[in-house]
């Protein structure tokens, strides 16, 4: 196999099946609870603390020094790197890795370093990452994988819904008035990731189950299962909703559904009960 590695960050949500199948290399983002670093990997505990209001989570981007340390690990072993970052529409980490790559190219002039802005998040970023690993395993060259990522990242379609509007209000995505009124009326927003990698509200429906069914119905308008049969679902401590969602999708479409947990990096901003689906399509909404 070609001597290059494909790496990513914790913006990528994938399940244990793929961890066992591929060489997964991810760099974590700093996550804090009440200002203190969060190191516990028990996602259920993290979301339970959010539900009780016992903690206020926050995150920060990966800085250039951390990016250099991560990338140099592989360069020093004689490996070229394709690194896939969380969308630049969500975090500035892409720029940190660009800075890191420029610095490292001086020290490792014979090594290739490609920094790919995924324009994706969570399960969508996971879907893009796994496809890149599949191409590498199939014998595709460094340049072929790099080109595929740049040409196909906008074909990863994302749909999200959340259980509570207050987390979106805290991060400025909806107003306080909208959060209060929407919560009283049981309004659940359905969001998508646009071509700039930004998370936007597409529609608002009433009721949790209705929001899930609506997302499932929209898949038929956007899904291209001829090119990639995978559908990835990610959830923030709402496993039963994710299971129901997967069953609905499998009944309606011929596809391979994988369920993963949403990491605290994403969940800190969207809250417990976030449900996300990602799949391959011809164009984003």
ChimeraX attribute file (.defattr): number of C-alpha atoms within 10 A of each C-alpha:
attribute: neighborCount
match mode: 1-to-1
recipient: residues
	/A:1	9
	/A:2	12
	/A:3	11
	/A:4	19
	/A:5	19
	/A:6	22
	/A:7	22
	/A:8	22
	/A:9	20
	/A:10	23
	/A:11	28
	/A:12	28
	/A:13	24
	/A:14	27
	/A:15	17
	/A:16	11
	/A:17	11
	/A:18	14
	/A:19	12
	/A:20	9
	/A:21	9
	/A:22	12
	/A:23	12
	/A:24	17
	/A:25	14
	/A:26	17
	/A:27	17
	/A:28	14
	/A:29	18
	/A:30	17
	/A:31	19
	/A:32	19
	/A:33	18
	/A:34	11
	/A:35	12
	/A:36	10
	/A:37	13
	/A:38	16
	/A:39	10
	/A:40	8
	/A:41	10
	/A:42	10
	/A:43	17
	/A:44	15
	/A:45	12
	/A:46	22
	/A:47	23
	/A:48	14
	/A:49	16
	/A:50	19
	/A:51	13
	/A:52	8
	/A:53	10
	/A:54	11
	/A:55	16
	/A:56	12
	/A:57	24
	/A:58	21
	/A:59	18
	/A:60	13
	/A:61	17
	/A:62	20
	/A:63	18
	/A:64	19
	/A:65	12
	/A:66	16
	/A:67	19
	/A:68	19
	/A:69	12
	/A:70	17
	/A:71	22
	/A:72	18
	/A:73	11
	/A:74	15
	/A:75	21
	/A:76	12
	/A:77	9
	/A:78	14
	/A:79	19
	/A:80	22
	/A:81	23
	/A:82	23
	/A:83	24
	/A:84	29
	/A:85	30
	/A:86	26
	/A:87	24
	/A:88	19
	/A:89	19
	/A:90	19
	/A:91	17
	/A:92	16
	/A:93	22
	/A:94	26
	/A:95	18
	/A:96	19
	/A:97	28
	/A:98	19
	/A:99	17
	/A:100	23
	/A:101	23
	/A:102	12
	/A:103	13
	/A:104	19
	/A:105	14
	/A:106	10
	/A:107	12
	/A:108	16
	/A:109	9
	/A:110	12
	/A:111	16
	/A:112	17
	/A:113	24
	/A:114	17
	/A:115	20
	/A:116	21
	/A:117	22
	/A:118	28
	/A:119	25
	/A:120	34
	/A:121	29
	/A:122	29
	/A:123	32
	/A:124	33
	/A:125	29
	/A:126	30
	/A:127	27
	/A:128	26
	/A:129	24
	/A:130	19
	/A:131	17
	/A:132	22
	/A:133	20
	/A:134	13
	/A:135	15
	/A:136	19
	/A:137	13
	/A:138	10
	/A:139	12
	/A:140	16
	/A:141	16
	/A:142	20
	/A:143	12
	/A:144	13
	/A:145	20
	/A:146	20
	/A:147	11
	/A:148	14
	/A:149	21
	/A:150	13
	/A:151	10
	/A:152	15
	/A:153	22
	/A:154	22
	/A:155	21
	/A:156	27
	/A:157	28
	/A:158	28
	/A:159	27
	/A:160	25
	/A:161	26
	/A:162	25
	/A:163	22
	/A:164	21
	/A:165	25
	/A:166	22
	/A:167	20
	/A:168	18
	/A:169	18
	/A:170	14
	/A:171	13
	/A:172	11
	/A:173	17
	/A:174	16
	/A:175	14
	/A:176	15
	/A:177	10
	/A:178	14
	/A:179	20
	/A:180	13
	/A:181	12
	/A:182	19
	/A:183	16
	/A:184	9
	/A:185	12
	/A:186	16
	/A:187	22
	/A:188	23
	/A:189	23
	/A:190	21
	/A:191	19
	/A:192	22
	/A:193	26
	/A:194	18
	/A:195	18
	/A:196	13
	/A:197	21
	/A:198	16
	/A:199	20
	/A:200	15
	/A:201	15
	/A:202	13
	/A:203	13
	/A:204	16
	/A:205	18
	/A:206	14
	/A:207	14
	/A:208	19
	/A:209	13
	/A:210	13
	/A:211	23
	/A:212	25
	/A:213	14
	/A:214	15
	/A:215	20
	/A:216	20
	/A:217	14
	/A:218	12
	/A:219	22
	/A:220	14
	/A:221	11
	/A:222	17
	/A:223	23
	/A:224	19
	/A:225	17
	/A:226	10
	/A:227	10
	/A:228	15
	/A:229	16
	/A:230	18
	/A:231	26
	/A:232	26
	/A:233	31
	/A:234	27
	/A:235	28
	/A:236	27
	/A:237	23
	/A:238	18
	/A:239	16
	/A:240	10
	/A:241	17
	/A:242	25
	/A:243	15
	/A:244	14
	/A:245	22
	/A:246	20
	/A:247	12
	/A:248	15
	/A:249	21
	/A:250	15
	/A:251	9
	/A:252	12
	/A:253	15
	/A:254	13
	/A:255	16
	/A:256	14
	/A:257	18
	/A:258	21
	/A:259	23
	/A:260	21
	/A:261	25
	/A:262	31
	/A:263	23
	/A:264	28
	/A:265	21
	/A:266	21
	/A:267	24
	/A:268	24
	/A:269	20
	/A:270	26
	/A:271	24
	/A:272	26
	/A:273	22
	/A:274	23
	/A:275	27
	/A:276	30
	/A:277	28
	/A:278	28
	/A:279	26
	/A:280	28
	/A:281	23
	/A:282	15
	/A:283	15
	/A:284	17
	/A:285	15
